[in-house]
């Protein structure tokens, strides 16, 4: 971030499996929107036990809404596998893409068994 205060992290993140191809992610926007405000959010899905940004090379940019549906991480067979564990984080991005804001705590979830 260049000059000013970055937005805080989203809170109250939940991840609910919608079906084998989508998980619904919801969150509460941070109280502190930083100096330049929140431009959008980035939702990242991780597979496995490690929440390492290198494992989630992409993130879905989401407008200012606080609910979205996401798909499995790239490299997975485009279905959430009930034999694997997953986690999701939500990050704030400043208006005009000035820089990253805060990142939520990782929220684990697992695909339901059929």
Secondary structure, DSSP 4 states (H G I P E B T S, - for coil): --SS------EEEEEEEEETTEEEEEEE--S--TTT-EEEEEEEEEESS---GGG----EEE-S-SEEEE-PPTTS-SS--TTSEEEEEEEEEEGGG--EEEEPPPEEEEPPP-
